[in-house]
Amino acid sequence: MDLKLNCLKAVEQGVLRAEGRCLRFGRSISYAESSVVDEAGELVAHGTSTLMTLPQNGLQVGVDKFIFE
């Protein structure tokens, strides 16, 4: 439904690490966010998304909506 991505810092080389999490898991609407940091641990990008789950539609990937660890 919605995706917003903010690029906060340019990166030309090095290793980046991305981490995402579900903020709210609903029956039809879910909210998620993700952050990307550089090797020094500085935030280089941040994104948020509002997702809609439609019954009987989408890809069959063999797991529920999200995998939680």
C-alpha positions, 0 to 999 in steps of 0.5 A: 500500500505504501513504501517510503525510503530515505537515503541519508548518506552516500556510500561508495564502498564497504559492507552494508547491513540491513535489518528489518522488523514488523512493527504491527502484524494484522490480519489484513494490514501490517506495518514494517520498517528497515534500517541500513547501516555502514561498517561504522554503524552509521545509519545510511538508509531507513524505510517504512512500509504499510502492507496489505495481505489479500486472501487467496492471492500472492506468491506461494512461498510456504511460510506465513506472512512473516518469519519471526526469530 
